[in-house]
Amino acid sequence: MLADGGDIQAAVELMEQALELAPGWAAGWFRLGEYREKAGLAGPAVGAYRRVRELAPDDVFGASLKLALLGETDRPGLPPSDYIEGLFDDYADRFDTALVEKLGYSVPAKLVALLRRLVAPPYGHVIDLGCGTGLFGAEIRADCHFLEGFDLSENMLTKAAAKGFYDHLARADLSLPIEESGLIAGAARNRANVVTAADVMIYLGDLEEAFANVRALMHPKGHFAFSVEKADSGYELRPSMRYAHSQAHVETVLERHGMHVLAMEETTIRTDGGSPVEGLLFVARRKPG
């Protein structure tokens, strides 16, 4: 209540008192770190986030990302999978309302529209990576014969299943090598005519493993439709704890993994704190061989 009311210093002091009584409370230390950041206390915030890492070595709170943003550690190429899983497990019940109604999220419809302009449906077999609650599935269902969805969060998958758009849903981790990812468990490689990833790469800095997995899933003449937040060069970790990528960087990584860009479109993908977030929509095609 103090923080929401703008009295950040009082919130810091109260949380410090609470942690004197419960020094092993990792979530409390993380919240203290956030309050200290807002109060302009960068050094003490670092101390709080280091304490979180000690208490929660699996980094379910994403303290390593906070430490990187504060300049205390190198930027990680990938976020902790436990952090992403926990984030979306917690977010699942309010995901659609928060993202679409409050933040004006528009990637699924825009990405499907771009894909349709380049490749006429039907698409046969489509794999929706990071399917979440099925927002993209709702847009592309009518254009495909078989739709698979994969996500790291079981709670998101439960929400997606309830909507009835997918023929198959399963848990998978796109950041792992294909054999460990869950993407080919009991299924063939090179099976998808289209692979999609709407607002998924924003949770991956290093795209190498993800794009290698995409190529392994794609039919030899398959297409890959996806979005990123826009960066000026390379890739960067933002205060939102999401990653942004430049057009040139994305195209370079795609080429390394045997894909080339058919089209790119710059657009506003959502709002954040009342400000528009600029993104890039891509449709790429697998190269022969």
Backbone as CSV, one residue per row, in Angstrom:
resi,resn,N_x,N_y,N_z,CA_x,CA_y,CA_z,C_x,C_y,C_z
1,MET,0.833,-1.207,0.000,0.000,0.000,0.000,0.864,1.252,0.000
2,LEU,1.935,1.229,0.777,2.840,2.381,0.807,3.471,2.606,-0.561
3,ALA,3.922,1.511,-1.194,4.558,1.630,-2.507,3.555,2.110,-3.548
4,ASP,2.362,1.535,-3.535,1.344,1.939,-4.503,0.944,3.400,-4.306
5,GLY,1.032,3.866,-3.060,0.699,5.255,-2.766,1.834,6.220,-3.044
6,GLY,2.976,5.693,-3.472,4.092,6.564,-3.827,5.097,6.814,-2.721
7,ASP,4.878,6.239,-1.529,5.820,6.440,-0.421,6.823,5.284,-0.421
8,ILE,7.731,5.308,-1.392,8.652,4.199,-1.599,9.612,4.036,-0.432
9,GLN,10.094,5.135,0.120,11.042,5.024,1.233,10.402,4.324,2.433
10,ALA,9.145,4.639,2.704,8.447,3.971,3.807,8.258,2.490,3.497
11,ALA,7.999,2.167,2.242,7.854,0.764,1.842,9.165,0.013,2.048
12,VAL,10.277,0.658,1.708,11.600,0.056,1.925,11.800,-0.255,3.403
13,GLU,11.529,0.718,4.238,11.769,0.550,5.678,10.883,-0.540,6.267
14,LEU,9.630,-0.603,5.824,8.722,-1.610,6.355,9.144,-3.014,5.914
15,MET,9.572,-3.142,4.651,10.017,-4.445,4.164,11.301,-4.878,4.873
16,GLU,12.178,-3.937,5.149,13.397,-4.258,5.901,13.059,-4.785,7.292
17,GLN,12.059,-4.183,7.926,11.638,-4.652,9.246,11.043,-6.057,9.161
18,ALA,10.265,-6.302,8.109,9.672,-7.628,7.938,10.759,-8.685,7.760
19,LEU,11.806,-8.334,7.000,12.864,-9.304,6.725,13.767,-9.541,7.933
20,GLU,13.756,-8.633,8.885,14.444,-8.899,10.148,13.759,-10.052,10.883
21,LEU,12.435,-10.154,10.703,11.661,-11.216,11.340,11.664,-12.496,10.512
22,ALA,11.816,-12.354,9.190,11.790,-13.517,8.289,12.954,-13.424,7.313
23,PRO,14.173,-13.606,7.785,15.363,-13.388,6.941,15.520,-14.393,5.806
24,GLY,14.810,-15.495,5.852,14.916,-16.493,4.793,13.848,-16.381,3.721
25,TRP,13.117,-15.263,3.711,11.998,-15.069,2.793,12.517,-14.503,1.464
26,ALA,12.764,-15.377,0.483,13.362,-14.962,-0.786,12.484,-13.967,-1.540
27,ALA,11.184,-14.212,-1.575,10.283,-13.304,-2.287,10.287,-11.918,-1.660
28,GLY,10.416,-11.881,-0.335,10.483,-10.593,0.352,11.746,-9.816,0.000
29,TRP,12.870,-10.522,-0.101,14.123,-9.873,-0.498,14.025,-9.343,-1.923
30,PHE,13.350,-10.088,-2.797,13.196,-9.608,-4.169,12.352,-8.334,-4.189
31,ARG,11.265,-8.329,-3.451,10.418,-7.138,-3.395,11.181,-5.960,-2.787
32,LEU,11.990,-6.240,-1.784,12.813,-5.175,-1.206,13.759,-4.611,-2.259
33,GLY,14.359,-5.498,-3.066,15.227,-5.029,-4.134,14.497,-4.091,-5.080
34,GLU,13.272,-4.444,-5.439,12.486,-3.596,-6.338,12.185,-2.249,-5.684
35,TYR,11.825,-2.262,-4.409,11.531,-1.007,-3.716,12.782,-0.140,-3.617
36,ARG,13.909,-0.764,-3.315,15.152,0.004,-3.241,15.514,0.609,-4.591
37,GLU,15.300,-0.135,-5.663,15.540,0.425,-7.000,14.685,1.664,-7.226
38,LYS,13.406,1.569,-6.915,12.497,2.696,-7.124,12.883,3.896,-6.268
39,ALA,13.494,3.611,-5.117,13.922,4.681,-4.216,15.282,5.249,-4.611
40,GLY,15.874,4.725,-5.700,17.172,5.208,-6.140,18.334,4.642,-5.353
41,LEU,18.115,3.547,-4.658,19.144,2.927,-3.812,19.726,1.717,-4.543
42,ALA,20.521,1.989,-5.584,21.000,0.914,-6.442,21.895,-0.061,-5.692
43,GLY,22.821,0.439,-4.883,23.729,-0.438,-4.146,22.999,-1.372,-3.201
44,PRO,22.129,-0.850,-2.345,21.337,-1.729,-1.481,20.427,-2.687,-2.254
45,ALA,19.939,-2.252,-3.423,19.113,-3.140,-4.243,19.932,-4.336,-4.703
46,VAL,21.165,-4.097,-5.101,22.056,-5.189,-5.499,22.210,-6.184,-4.360
47,GLY,22.385,-5.670,-3.147,22.519,-6.543,-1.986,21.297,-7.418,-1.786
48,ALA,20.122,-6.838,-1.991,18.880,-7.608,-1.838,18.785,-8.708,-2.897
49,TYR,19.126,-8.369,-4.136,19.046,-9.373,-5.203,20.093,-10.469,-5.026
50,ARG,21.247,-10.130,-4.494,22.254,-11.168,-4.216,21.748,-12.112,-3.123
51,ARG,21.037,-11.553,-2.167,20.460,-12.387,-1.110,19.404,-13.339,-1.692
52,VAL,18.630,-12.850,-2.667,17.647,-13.709,-3.331,18.343,-14.889,-3.997
53,ARG,19.461,-14.621,-4.674,20.177,-15.697,-5.357,20.693,-16.738,-4.368
54,GLU,21.088,-16.282,-3.175,21.555,-17.219,-2.150,20.415,-18.099,-1.646
55,LEU,19.244,-17.483,-1.451,18.107,-18.209,-0.884,17.366,-19.056,-1.919
56,ALA,17.429,-18.640,-3.194,16.719,-19.346,-4.263,17.688,-19.567,-5.425
57,PRO,18.579,-20.540,-5.311,19.583,-20.754,-6.350,19.019,-21.151,-7.707
58,ASP,17.767,-21.635,-7.744,17.145,-21.933,-9.038,16.727,-20.659,-9.768
59,ASP,16.820,-19.528,-9.087,16.541,-18.208,-9.657,15.128,-18.088,-10.198
60,VAL,14.187,-18.618,-9.475,12.789,-18.564,-9.904,12.264,-17.127,-9.950
61,PHE,12.920,-16.198,-9.244,12.478,-14.800,-9.243,13.156,-13.965,-10.325
62,GLY,14.153,-14.524,-11.002,14.855,-13.773,-12.035,15.807,-12.724,-11.488
63,ALA,16.361,-12.972,-10.294,17.271,-11.995,-9.696,18.523,-11.793,-10.542
64,SER,18.942,-12.815,-11.271,20.121,-12.667,-12.125,19.892,-11.616,-13.206
65,LEU,18.670,-11.499,-13.690,18.350,-10.473,-14.687,18.424,-9.083,-14.065
66,LYS,17.926,-8.965,-12.851,17.990,-7.682,-12.148,19.440,-7.260,-11.912
67,LEU,20.272,-8.206,-11.508,21.680,-7.895,-11.265,22.372,-7.468,-12.558
68,ALA,22.020,-8.083,-13.664,22.590,-7.691,-14.950,22.145,-6.283,-15.331
69,LEU,20.885,-5.979,-15.117,20.370,-4.648,-15.445,21.017,-3.562,-14.590
70,LEU,21.430,-3.928,-13.390,22.108,-2.976,-12.504,23.609,-2.943,-12.745
71,GLY,24.079,-3.700,-13.733,25.490,-3.660,-14.101,26.405,-4.476,-13.219
72,GLU,25.837,-5.357,-12.407,26.643,-6.142,-11.466,27.152,-7.440,-12.074
73,THR,26.495,-7.931,-13.086,26.909,-9.164,-13.764,26.776,-8.968,-15.268
74,ASP,27.358,-9.869,-16.032,27.194,-9.827,-17.476,25.749,-10.138,-17.850
75,ARG,25.311,-9.591,-18.954,23.961,-9.869,-19.447,23.837,-11.353,-19.791
76,PRO,22.880,-12.047,-19.201,22.701,-13.460,-19.558,22.069,-13.593,-20.940
77,GLY,22.520,-14.580,-21.695,21.944,-14.809,-23.010,20.545,-15.380,-22.937
78,LEU,20.256,-16.080,-21.851,18.947,-16.680,-21.654,18.493,-16.445,-20.225
79,PRO,17.216,-16.236,-19.994,16.716,-16.121,-18.626,16.618,-17.501,-17.989
80,PRO,16.549,-17.590,-16.675,16.350,-18.899,-16.037,14.990,-19.490,-16.436
81,SER,14.983,-20.736,-16.868,13.724,-21.365,-17.276,12.726,-21.416,-16.123
82,ASP,13.217,-21.633,-14.892,12.316,-21.679,-13.740,11.628,-20.331,-13.523
83,TYR,12.336,-19.250,-13.827,11.748,-17.919,-13.706,10.616,-17.740,-14.727
84,ILE,10.865,-18.102,-15.984,9.848,-17.946,-17.026,8.635,-18.830,-16.734
85,GLU,8.897,-20.062,-16.324,7.792,-20.973,-16.000,6.947,-20.428,-14.855
86,GLY,7.597,-19.973,-13.803,6.866,-19.429,-12.660,6.112,-18.159,-13.007
87,LEU,6.734,-17.309,-13.828,6.097,-16.058,-14.240,4.771,-16.326,-14.922
88,PHE,4.753,-17.277,-15.854,3.540,-17.518,-16.630,2.565,-18.452,-15.932
89,ASP,3.056,-19.313,-15.067,2.126,-20.086,-14.235,1.286,-19.130,-13.386
90,ASP,1.934,-18.099,-12.849,1.241,-17.123,-12.010,0.339,-16.204,-12.834
91,TYR,0.728,-15.955,-14.062,0.058,-14.977,-14.924,-1.141,-15.568,-15.667
92,ALA,-1.251,-16.886,-15.713,-2.201,-17.547,-16.617,-3.645,-17.083,-16.427
93,ASP,-4.111,-16.974,-15.192,-5.520,-16.664,-14.952,-5.920,-15.276,-15.443
94,ARG,-4.988,-14.337,-15.464,-5.319,-12.973,-15.872,-4.625,-12.562,-17.175
95,PHE,-4.011,-13.523,-17.841,-3.178,-13.232,-19.006,-3.954,-12.541,-20.123
96,ASP,-5.062,-13.128,-20.553,-5.802,-12.574,-21.688,-6.302,-11.170,-21.396
97,THR,-6.873,-10.985,-20.217,-7.407,-9.671,-19.860,-6.298,-8.634,-19.765
98,ALA,-5.221,-8.980,-19.090,-4.127,-8.029,-18.898,-3.464,-7.666,-20.220
99,LEU,-3.207,-8.666,-21.057,-2.435,-8.426,-22.274,-3.260,-7.760,-23.359
100,VAL,-4.436,-8.272,-23.597,-5.235,-7.775,-24.713,-6.002,-6.509,-24.339
101,GLU,-6.730,-6.547,-23.228,-7.600,-5.434,-22.886,-6.844,-4.248,-22.283
102,LYS,-5.826,-4.523,-21.474,-5.128,-3.433,-20.797,-3.890,-2.945,-21.553
103,LEU,-3.183,-3.859,-22.227,-1.932,-3.484,-22.889,-2.060,-3.412,-24.406
104,GLY,-3.243,-3.680,-24.934,-3.464,-3.548,-26.366,-2.630,-4.490,-27.209
105,TYR,-2.411,-5.687,-26.695,-1.575,-6.668,-27.404,-2.215,-7.063,-28.727
106,SER,-1.438,-6.998,-29.813,-2.028,-7.195,-31.145,-1.210,-8.097,-32.053
107,VAL,-0.179,-8.757,-31.531,0.715,-9.542,-32.386,0.016,-10.687,-33.112
108,PRO,-0.810,-11.504,-32.457,-1.386,-12.654,-33.181,-2.103,-12.274,-34.474
109,ALA,-2.992,-11.310,-34.421,-3.747,-10.927,-35.618,-2.821,-10.333,-36.680
110,LYS,-1.886,-9.500,-36.269,-0.976,-8.870,-37.230,-0.040,-9.891,-37.866
111,LEU,0.418,-10.849,-37.077,1.360,-11.840,-37.595,0.660,-12.793,-38.567
112,VAL,-0.549,-13.191,-38.242,-1.313,-14.049,-39.155,-1.609,-13.295,-40.456
113,ALA,-1.930,-12.022,-40.346,-2.217,-11.229,-41.554,-0.984,-11.151,-42.451
114,LEU,0.187,-10.947,-41.862,1.425,-10.902,-42.640,1.698,-12.248,-43.305
115,LEU,1.511,-13.329,-42.565,1.722,-14.662,-43.113,0.785,-14.924,-44.281
116,ARG,-0.483,-14.557,-44.153,-1.461,-14.794,-45.217,-1.118,-14.018,-46.486
117,ARG,-0.533,-12.829,-46.334,-0.171,-12.040,-47.515,0.945,-12.707,-48.316
118,LEU,1.762,-13.497,-47.637,2.912,-14.123,-48.289,2.661,-15.566,-48.692
119,VAL,1.899,-16.279,-47.865,1.664,-17.705,-48.078,0.164,-17.962,-47.940
120,ALA,-0.449,-18.427,-48.996,-1.890,-18.640,-48.966,-2.231,-19.872,-48.137
121,PRO,-3.220,-19.757,-47.231,-3.677,-20.936,-46.500,-4.461,-21.850,-47.430
122,PRO,-4.697,-23.110,-47.018,-4.397,-23.696,-45.700,-2.937,-24.088,-45.571
123,TYR,-2.496,-24.187,-44.305,-1.089,-24.428,-44.012,-0.766,-25.860,-43.612
124,GLY,-1.740,-26.716,-43.546,-1.449,-28.088,-43.154,-1.132,-28.173,-41.678
125,HIS,0.110,-28.493,-41.357,0.542,-28.722,-39.976,1.222,-27.467,-39.439
126,VAL,0.695,-26.903,-38.371,1.248,-25.695,-37.759,1.676,-25.996,-36.329
127,ILE,2.851,-25.522,-35.953,3.337,-25.632,-34.573,3.442,-24.229,-33.995
128,ASP,2.727,-23.988,-32.909,2.691,-22.695,-32.219,3.575,-22.789,-30.972
129,LEU,4.771,-22.208,-31.054,5.718,-22.245,-29.942,5.402,-21.132,-28.944
130,GLY,5.447,-21.460,-27.654,5.071,-20.479,-26.638,3.617,-20.084,-26.803
131,CYS,2.759,-21.087,-26.933,1.358,-20.834,-27.294,0.579,-20.094,-26.219
132,GLY,1.069,-20.114,-24.982,0.360,-19.419,-23.913,-1.057,-19.921,-23.751
133,THR,-1.991,-18.991,-23.651,-3.398,-19.361,-23.457,-4.118,-19.612,-24.778
134,GLY,-3.407,-19.523,-25.896,-4.019,-19.819,-27.183,-4.479,-18.615,-27.977
135,LEU,-3.926,-17.430,-27.700,-4.331,-16.238,-28.445,-3.973,-16.352,-29.926
136,PHE,-2.787,-16.905,-30.211,-2.408,-17.080,-31.603,-3.190,-18.234,-32.241
137,GLY,-3.423,-19.275,-31.471,-4.203,-20.398,-31.970,-5.577,-19.981,-32.444
138,ALA,-6.197,-19.036,-31.749,-7.518,-18.557,-32.143,-7.480,-17.896,-33.514
139,GLU,-6.365,-17.233,-33.831,-6.241,-16.519,-35.106,-5.950,-17.455,-36.280
140,ILE,-5.180,-18.522,-36.038,-4.712,-19.356,-37.152,-5.472,-20.677,-37.298
141,ARG,-6.337,-21.000,-36.360,-7.017,-22.296,-36.369,-7.715,-22.581,-37.698
142,ALA,-8.384,-21.595,-38.253,-9.143,-21.816,-39.482,-8.255,-22.035,-40.695
143,ASP,-6.958,-21.716,-40.547,-6.032,-21.794,-41.685,-5.201,-23.070,-41.719
144,CYS,-5.393,-23.973,-40.761,-4.539,-25.164,-40.717,-5.373,-26.417,-40.458
145,HIS,-4.804,-27.552,-40.823,-5.487,-28.827,-40.619,-5.146,-29.432,-39.264
146,PHE,-3.906,-29.191,-38.797,-3.463,-29.761,-37.518,-2.639,-28.707,-36.798
147,LEU,-3.017,-28.421,-35.558,-2.375,-27.349,-34.797,-1.816,-27.887,-33.487
148,GLU,-0.513,-27.767,-33.337,0.160,-28.136,-32.095,0.542,-26.875,-31.322
149,GLY,0.479,-26.957,-29.999,0.928,-25.855,-29.164,1.878,-26.351,-28.094
150,PHE,2.961,-25.596,-27.877,3.936,-25.927,-26.840,4.172,-24.706,-25.963
151,ASP,4.329,-24.955,-24.672,4.611,-23.865,-23.750,5.374,-24.420,-22.555
152,LEU,6.110,-23.545,-21.877,6.852,-23.943,-20.683,5.944,-24.026,-19.459
153,SER,4.826,-23.303,-19.504,3.930,-23.201,-18.349,2.745,-24.155,-18.451
154,GLU,2.618,-25.032,-17.467,1.484,-25.961,-17.432,0.158,-25.207,-17.270
155,ASN,0.159,-24.143,-16.493,-1.076,-23.390,-16.296,-1.538,-22.726,-17.593
156,MET,-0.591,-22.245,-18.383,-0.943,-21.676,-19.688,-1.522,-22.757,-20.596
157,LEU,-0.915,-23.922,-20.586,-1.403,-25.019,-21.422,-2.822,-25.433,-21.033
158,THR,-3.117,-25.408,-19.743,-4.475,-25.731,-19.287,-5.478,-24.734,-19.833
159,LYS,-5.119,-23.446,-19.829,-6.002,-22.409,-20.381,-6.194,-22.601,-21.891
160,ALA,-5.086,-22.928,-22.577,-5.176,-23.140,-24.021,-6.064,-24.338,-24.344
161,ALA,-5.931,-25.408,-23.574,-6.730,-26.612,-23.819,-8.218,-26.321,-23.679
162,ALA,-8.573,-25.478,-22.725,-9.984,-25.170,-22.487,-10.625,-24.441,-23.670
163,LYS,-9.820,-23.778,-24.482,-10.369,-23.046,-25.626,-10.648,-23.953,-26.816
164,GLY,-10.008,-25.115,-26.867,-10.323,-26.107,-27.884,-9.762,-25.854,-29.273
165,PHE,-8.757,-24.994,-29.414,-8.209,-24.706,-30.742,-7.149,-25.711,-31.186
166,TYR,-6.509,-26.378,-30.240,-5.322,-27.172,-30.548,-5.645,-28.662,-30.638
167,ASP,-4.993,-29.321,-31.599,-5.108,-30.769,-31.728,-4.153,-31.485,-30.785
168,HIS,-3.075,-30.812,-30.407,-2.088,-31.395,-29.486,-1.425,-30.272,-28.710
169,LEU,-1.298,-30.459,-27.394,-0.618,-29.496,-26.523,0.371,-30.246,-25.642
170,ALA,1.534,-29.651,-25.411,2.528,-30.291,-24.554,3.495,-29.243,-24.008
171,ARG,4.109,-29.592,-22.898,5.108,-28.713,-22.282,6.442,-28.882,-22.996
172,ALA,7.122,-27.789,-23.256,8.429,-27.835,-23.902,9.220,-26.586,-23.537
173,ASP,10.542,-26.701,-23.622,11.448,-25.594,-23.336,12.241,-25.306,-24.600
174,LEU,11.909,-24.219,-25.264,12.508,-23.863,-26.549,13.995,-23.554,-26.434
175,SER,14.467,-23.231,-25.241,15.865,-22.845,-25.072,16.807,-24.043,-24.977
176,LEU,16.255,-25.252,-24.879,17.080,-26.462,-24.762,17.317,-27.091,-26.130
177,PRO,18.375,-27.892,-26.273,18.589,-28.626,-27.532,17.366,-29.470,-27.864
178,ILE,17.143,-29.685,-29.137,15.909,-30.313,-29.608,15.632,-31.650,-28.928
179,GLU,16.666,-32.442,-28.666,16.470,-33.755,-28.044,15.988,-33.637,-26.599
180,GLU,16.292,-32.524,-25.945,15.920,-32.321,-24.538,14.723,-31.402,-24.372
181,SER,14.292,-30.778,-25.429,13.314,-29.696,-25.339,11.883,-30.153,-25.083
182,GLY,11.556,-31.385,-25.509,10.166,-31.841,-25.455,9.417,-31.596,-26.753
183,LEU,10.073,-30.982,-27.733,9.405,-30.644,-28.989,9.260,-31.819,-29.943
184,ILE,10.080,-32.851,-29.752,9.985,-34.003,-30.654,9.665,-35.289,-29.902
185,ALA,9.207,-35.181,-28.665,8.858,-36.364,-27.883,7.703,-37.110,-28.559
186,GLY,8.011,-38.286,-29.084,6.989,-39.083,-29.744,6.515,-38.526,-31.068
187,ALA,7.245,-37.572,-31.630,6.836,-36.956,-32.888,8.046,-36.803,-33.807
188,ALA,7.769,-36.593,-35.078,8.833,-36.519,-36.077,9.421,-35.120,-36.179
189,ARG,10.658,-35.051,-36.621,11.242,-33.780,-37.015,10.629,-33.355,-38.353
190,ASN,10.901,-32.125,-38.738,10.533,-31.609,-40.072,9.065,-31.846,-40.405
191,ARG,8.200,-31.736,-39.407,6.789,-32.069,-39.624,5.899,-30.847,-39.858
192,ALA,6.393,-29.648,-39.608,5.532,-28.464,-39.637,5.661,-27.693,-40.940
193,ASN,4.538,-27.379,-41.552,4.528,-26.487,-42.706,4.765,-25.038,-42.259
194,VAL,4.270,-24.711,-41.073,4.474,-23.381,-40.504,4.796,-23.531,-39.024
195,VAL,5.826,-22.820,-38.574,6.156,-22.704,-37.153,5.943,-21.251,-36.763
196,THR,5.284,-21.020,-35.632,5.010,-19.652,-35.196,5.531,-19.440,-33.779
197,ALA,5.838,-18.191,-33.471,6.290,-17.820,-32.123,5.946,-16.352,-31.893
198,ALA,4.750,-16.108,-31.400,4.270,-14.747,-31.163,4.683,-14.277,-29.771
199,ASP,5.531,-13.247,-29.729,6.020,-12.695,-28.454,6.668,-13.770,-27.579
200,VAL,7.486,-14.591,-28.176,8.226,-15.627,-27.459,9.707,-15.268,-27.370
201,MET,10.255,-14.748,-28.454,11.681,-14.424,-28.488,12.039,-13.283,-27.543
202,ILE,11.038,-12.549,-27.067,11.308,-11.487,-26.097,11.764,-12.058,-24.751
203,TYR,11.585,-13.354,-24.556,12.065,-14.005,-23.335,13.322,-14.832,-23.594
204,LEU,13.939,-14.623,-24.760,15.192,-15.285,-25.104,16.126,-14.232,-25.683
205,GLY,17.284,-14.053,-25.082,18.250,-13.131,-25.657,18.996,-13.792,-26.792
206,ASP,19.690,-14.862,-26.481,20.428,-15.651,-27.459,19.430,-16.525,-28.226
207,LEU,19.308,-16.299,-29.514,18.307,-16.997,-30.329,18.832,-18.260,-31.000
208,GLU,20.091,-18.598,-30.791,20.707,-19.696,-31.535,19.974,-21.025,-31.343
209,GLU,19.772,-21.442,-30.102,19.132,-22.736,-29.855,17.682,-22.732,-30.322
210,ALA,16.999,-21.623,-30.077,15.592,-21.539,-30.490,15.443,-21.672,-31.999
211,PHE,16.294,-20.976,-32.749,16.185,-21.037,-34.207,16.637,-22.399,-34.741
212,ALA,17.601,-23.016,-34.065,17.994,-24.381,-34.455,16.822,-25.337,-34.267
213,ASN,16.083,-25.167,-33.183,14.913,-26.016,-32.932,13.821,-25.772,-33.972
214,VAL,13.615,-24.514,-34.318,12.607,-24.194,-35.325,12.932,-24.883,-36.646
215,ARG,14.182,-24.783,-37.063,14.558,-25.413,-38.332,14.372,-26.930,-38.278
216,ALA,14.652,-27.522,-37.119,14.474,-28.970,-36.982,13.006,-29.380,-37.065
217,LEU,12.109,-28.464,-36.734,10.673,-28.758,-36.781,10.061,-28.512,-38.156
218,MET,10.715,-27.694,-38.965,10.134,-27.237,-40.227,10.265,-28.254,-41.343
219,HIS,9.206,-28.376,-42.108,9.235,-29.086,-43.392,10.276,-28.392,-44.288
220,PRO,10.913,-29.122,-45.213,11.922,-28.494,-46.077,11.447,-27.235,-46.804
221,LYS,10.143,-27.100,-47.037,9.619,-25.889,-47.662,8.790,-25.071,-46.672
222,GLY,9.084,-25.254,-45.389,8.282,-24.621,-44.355,8.582,-23.150,-44.142
223,HIS,7.689,-22.500,-43.364,7.815,-21.073,-43.046,7.816,-20.872,-41.531
224,PHE,8.404,-19.770,-41.123,8.538,-19.430,-39.709,8.055,-17.994,-39.522
225,ALA,6.973,-17.826,-38.743,6.403,-16.505,-38.474,6.579,-16.188,-36.994
226,PHE,7.179,-15.026,-36.684,7.486,-14.720,-35.284,7.650,-13.218,-35.089
227,SER,7.727,-12.821,-33.836,7.880,-11.406,-33.496,9.017,-11.220,-32.504
228,VAL,9.556,-10.001,-32.492,10.538,-9.597,-31.478,10.232,-8.159,-31.079
229,GLU,10.716,-7.744,-29.920,10.757,-6.321,-29.618,11.950,-5.719,-30.351
230,LYS,11.814,-4.502,-30.793,12.824,-3.881,-31.649,13.951,-3.259,-30.836
231,ALA,15.184,-3.613,-31.203,16.388,-2.980,-30.655,17.126,-2.294,-31.799
232,ASP,18.016,-1.374,-31.451,18.768,-0.668,-32.484,19.893,-1.526,-33.054
233,SER,20.508,-2.337,-32.212,21.585,-3.211,-32.697,21.704,-4.426,-31.786
234,GLY,22.142,-5.554,-32.360,22.344,-6.765,-31.572,21.103,-7.156,-30.813
235,TYR,21.300,-7.526,-29.550,20.150,-7.744,-28.674,20.465,-7.171,-27.309
236,GLU,19.422,-6.797,-26.578,19.598,-6.146,-25.285,18.570,-6.639,-24.284
237,LEU,18.939,-6.596,-23.028,18.029,-6.896,-21.921,17.466,-5.579,-21.416
238,ARG,16.150,-5.481,-21.370,15.499,-4.228,-20.994,15.021,-4.241,-19.551
239,PRO,14.755,-3.072,-18.976,14.264,-3.013,-17.588,13.009,-3.838,-17.344
240,SER,12.235,-4.110,-18.378,11.043,-4.957,-18.273,11.403,-6.413,-18.014
241,MET,12.737,-6.721,-18.069,13.248,-8.089,-17.956,12.893,-8.913,-19.190
242,ARG,12.621,-8.217,-20.298,12.452,-8.849,-21.590,13.622,-8.444,-22.495
243,TYR,13.794,-9.199,-23.568,14.868,-8.924,-24.514,14.313,-8.255,-25.771
244,ALA,15.143,-7.442,-26.401,14.829,-6.834,-27.692,15.940,-7.181,-28.664
245,HIS,15.588,-7.294,-29.949,16.542,-7.702,-30.980,16.432,-6.778,-32.180
246,SER,17.538,-6.534,-32.826,17.529,-5.706,-34.027,17.215,-6.557,-35.255
247,GLN,16.757,-5.893,-36.302,16.459,-6.596,-37.545,17.696,-7.300,-38.086
248,ALA,18.826,-6.591,-38.107,20.053,-7.174,-38.662,20.492,-8.396,-37.872
249,HIS,20.361,-8.330,-36.549,20.765,-9.463,-35.714,19.880,-10.675,-35.983
250,VAL,18.580,-10.462,-36.044,17.648,-11.564,-36.300,17.945,-12.205,-37.656
251,GLU,18.154,-11.373,-38.663,18.413,-11.908,-40.001,19.706,-12.712,-40.038
252,THR,20.724,-12.265,-39.303,21.997,-12.984,-39.261,21.840,-14.359,-38.632
253,VAL,21.104,-14.431,-37.520,20.910,-15.717,-36.842,20.049,-16.642,-37.694
254,LEU,19.041,-16.110,-38.346,18.221,-16.924,-39.251,19.084,-17.536,-40.355
255,GLU,19.933,-16.736,-40.967,20.799,-17.228,-42.038,21.712,-18.347,-41.538
256,ARG,22.209,-18.184,-40.310,23.086,-19.208,-39.752,22.378,-20.537,-39.602
257,HIS,21.073,-20.487,-39.456,20.299,-21.712,-39.253,19.465,-22.080,-40.470
258,GLY,19.921,-21.653,-41.619,19.321,-22.119,-42.859,17.962,-21.558,-43.176
259,MET,17.705,-20.314,-42.781,16.438,-19.665,-43.099,16.715,-18.265,-43.631
260,HIS,15.824,-17.764,-44.476,15.984,-16.394,-44.958,14.646,-15.662,-44.841
261,VAL,14.718,-14.353,-44.667,13.532,-13.537,-44.425,12.794,-13.263,-45.732
262,LEU,11.494,-13.544,-45.725,10.628,-13.185,-46.846,10.043,-11.793,-46.666
263,ALA,9.726,-11.446,-45.415,9.138,-10.134,-45.142,9.354,-9.770,-43.684
264,MET,9.471,-8.453,-43.461,9.572,-7.917,-42.100,8.670,-6.696,-42.020
265,GLU,7.976,-6.572,-40.922,7.066,-5.443,-40.737,7.281,-4.857,-39.349
266,GLU,7.450,-3.555,-39.280,7.596,-2.877,-37.986,6.229,-2.409,-37.518
267,THR,5.923,-2.627,-36.247,4.603,-2.283,-35.729,4.657,-2.096,-34.219
268,THR,3.645,-1.469,-33.677,3.475,-1.407,-32.223,2.834,-2.709,-31.774
269,ILE,3.470,-3.387,-30.809,2.970,-4.702,-30.419,2.184,-4.690,-29.110
270,ARG,2.387,-3.661,-28.295,1.619,-3.519,-27.054,1.990,-2.169,-26.450
271,THR,1.389,-1.838,-25.324,1.834,-0.682,-24.559,2.471,-1.167,-23.258
272,ASP,3.332,-0.351,-22.691,3.987,-0.671,-21.428,4.134,0.630,-20.658
273,GLY,3.449,0.711,-19.508,3.466,1.961,-18.760,2.852,3.108,-19.535
274,GLY,1.909,2.793,-20.416,1.246,3.815,-21.211,1.980,4.204,-22.479
275,SER,3.166,3.656,-22.699,3.954,3.981,-23.885,3.949,2.810,-24.866
276,PRO,3.956,3.099,-26.171,3.957,2.018,-27.154,5.281,1.269,-27.160
277,VAL,5.210,-0.043,-27.342,6.395,-0.891,-27.488,6.502,-1.274,-28.957
278,GLU,7.600,-0.877,-29.586,7.774,-1.152,-31.006,8.369,-2.543,-31.203
279,GLY,7.843,-3.243,-32.181,8.305,-4.594,-32.454,8.496,-4.835,-33.937
280,LEU,9.051,-5.992,-34.244,9.268,-6.416,-35.621,8.593,-7.762,-35.831
281,LEU,7.832,-7.872,-36.901,7.203,-9.133,-37.293,7.972,-9.699,-38.480
282,PHE,8.282,-10.980,-38.423,9.041,-11.628,-39.485,8.280,-12.833,-40.026
283,VAL,8.426,-13.066,-41.308,8.099,-14.365,-41.905,9.340,-14.797,-42.667
284,ALA,9.880,-15.961,-42.288,11.076,-16.496,-42.923,10.744,-17.840,-43.551
285,ARG,11.596,-18.253,-44.490,11.412,-19.538,-45.155,12.677,-20.370,-44.999
286,ARG,12.509,-21.653,-44.829,13.665,-22.547,-44.756,14.323,-22.650,-46.129
287,LYS,15.643,-22.600,-46.144,16.387,-22.752,-47.375,16.452,-24.237,-47.755
288,PRO,16.602,-24.539,-49.009,16.718,-25.948,-49.424,17.934,-26.609,-48.786
289,GLY,17.809,-27.910,-48.503,18.946,-28.650,-47.931,18.827,-28.848,-46.454
